[in-house]
Amino acid sequence: MDVIRSNEEILDLIQCEKKILKKPPSPKKSNRDIKIKFGLVSSDGSLEYEVFFAQSARFPDDFSLGLMLDKFLLFRCNGFHGTTVSGFYQYSHHAQVHSHTLTLNDIMSGRSDKPSQIKDLTGKYYDFLSAQMYFLQTCGVINYHDYFDFSKLKQLSFSDI
């Protein structure tokens, strides 16, 4: 991918159908994080993507999931992160689960690996497992059920309270 010309093209790259070609490796612990990386290919075979899932070993609600195409971080889902020593959040969106989507302005500003468009996704996912499912669905991964088990996710009912 040499040139991205519009925000619509970025959304198409995120949402187009993709497949996982081989079983993702087991998570590996590095420093203070638990990480996994694996590849995707567009359904037509023309584009290869890289996915990363990272979760803090100390703070499980601090996680990041990303979709990369070459040097472009197209889409990232985050958990709660960004507290300071005094306990306050540096940016208000860090106090809730949220995503970042790359924009053409990011690319033109030399921020192709730091997407800036923020969405409050409260209710779309709430923890690392539900974020994985949301991420894979949003990114158009059509065969994720072959590699990921989301049977632990369940709808809460009044009998659970």
C-alpha positions in Angstrom: 0.0 0.0 0.0 1.7 3.1 -1.2 -0.9 5.8 -1.0 -4.1 6.3 0.9 -6.2 9.0 -0.6 -9.2 9.5 1.6 -10.9 8.7 5.0 -13.4 6.6 3.1 -10.5 4.5 1.7 -9.2 4.0 5.3 -12.6 2.8 6.4 -12.8 0.4 3.4 -9.3 -1.0 4.4 -10.5 -1.6 7.9 -13.9 -3.1 7.1 -13.1 -5.2 4.0 -13.4 -8.9 4.3 -10.2 -10.5 5.6 -9.1 -14.0 6.6 -6.7 -15.4 9.2 -4.4 -17.7 7.2 -2.8 -19.7 10.0 -3.4 -20.3 13.6 -2.3 -17.3 15.7 0.6 -18.2 18.0 0.2 -18.5 21.8 0.4 -15.2 23.7 3.9 -14.3 24.8 4.9 -12.3 27.9 7.4 -9.5 27.2 8.3 -6.9 29.8 5.0 -6.1 31.5 2.7 -7.0 28.7 1.2 -10.2 27.2 1.2 -10.0 23.4 0.1 -11.8 20.3 0.7 -10.9 16.7 -0.7 -12.6 13.6 -1.4 -11.9 10.0 -4.5 -11.4 7.9 -5.1 -11.3 4.2 -7.8 -9.5 2.3 -10.3 -11.9 0.7 -9.0 -11.1 -2.8 -5.5 -11.9 -1.6 -4.1 -8.4 -2.6 -3.4 -7.0 0.9 -1.6 -8.4 3.9 -2.4 -7.0 7.4 -0.8 -7.5 10.8 -2.8 -7.6 14.0 -1.5 -7.1 17.5 -3.2 -7.8 20.8 -1.5 -6.5 23.9 -2.6 -6.6 27.5 -0.9 -5.4 30.7 0.1 -8.3 32.9 -0.5 -6.1 36.0 -3.6 -4.2 34.9 -5.9 -6.5 32.7 -8.2 -3.6 31.8 -5.3 -1.8 30.1 -5.1 -3.4 26.6 -4.6 -2.4 23.0 -5.6 -4.2 19.8 -4.5 -2.9 16.5 -4.8 -3.4 12.7 -1.7 -2.5 10.7 -1.3 -2.3 7.0 2.4 -1.6 6.1 3.3 1.4 8.3 -0.3 2.5 8.8 -2.1 1.7 12.1 -5.6 1.8 10.7 -7.6 1.0 13.8 -6.9 0.4 17.5 -9.2 -0.5 20.3 -8.1 0.4 23.8 -9.1 -0.4 27.3 -8.7 1.8 30.3 -5.3 3.4 30.5 -3.4 6.6 31.1 -3.6 7.2 34.9 -0.9 9.4 36.4 0.7 9.1 39.8 -2.0 11.3 41.3 -4.6 9.0 39.9 -6.1 11.4 37.3 -6.4 10.5 33.7 -4.3 12.6 31.3 -6.9 12.5 28.6 -10.6 12.0 29.3 -11.1 9.2 26.8 -8.5 7.1 28.6 -11.1 6.7 31.5 -13.3 4.5 29.3 -12.9 1.9 26.5 -12.4 3.6 23.2 -11.0 3.2 19.7 -8.9 5.3 17.4 -9.3 5.3 13.6 -6.6 6.6 11.3 -7.5 9.7 9.3 -5.9 11.2 6.1 -4.9 14.2 8.3 -2.9 11.8 10.5 -1.0 10.5 7.5 -0.4 14.0 6.2 0.9 15.1 9.6 3.4 12.2 9.8 1.2 10.3 12.3 0.5 7.2 10.3 1.1 5.0 13.4 -0.9 7.2 15.8 -4.5 7.4 14.7 -6.3 10.3 16.2 -10.0 10.0 15.6 -11.6 8.8 18.9 -14.9 7.0 19.4 -16.5 6.4 22.8 -17.4 2.7 22.5 -19.0 2.3 25.9 -21.3 -0.7 25.5 -19.6 -2.1 22.4 -17.0 -3.9 24.5 -16.0 -3.9 28.1 -13.0 -6.1 28.7 -10.2 -7.8 26.7 -12.2 -10.7 25.5 -15.2 -8.7 24.3 -12.8 -6.2 22.7 -11.2 -9.0 20.7 -14.6 -10.1 19.3 -15.6 -6.5 18.6 -12.2 -5.8 16.9 -12.3 -8.9 14.7 -15.9 -8.2 13.6 -15.2 -4.5 13.0 -12.1 -5.4 10.9 -14.1 -7.8 8.7 -12.3 -11.0 9.8 -14.7 -13.6 8.4 -13.1 -16.7 9.9 -12.2 -15.6 13.4 -14.5 -18.3 14.9 -12.0 -20.9 13.6 -9.3 -19.5 15.8 -10.9 -17.7 18.7 -13.4 -19.0 21.3 -15.9 -16.4 22.5 -18.2 -18.9 24.2 -17.3 -17.3 27.6 -19.1 -14.1 26.6 -22.7 -14.1 27.6 -25.6 -11.8 27.8 -26.3 -10.8 31.4 -29.8 -11.5 32.6 -31.8 -10.6 35.8 -31.0 -14.1 37.1 -27.3 -13.2 37.1 -27.8 -10.2 39.5 
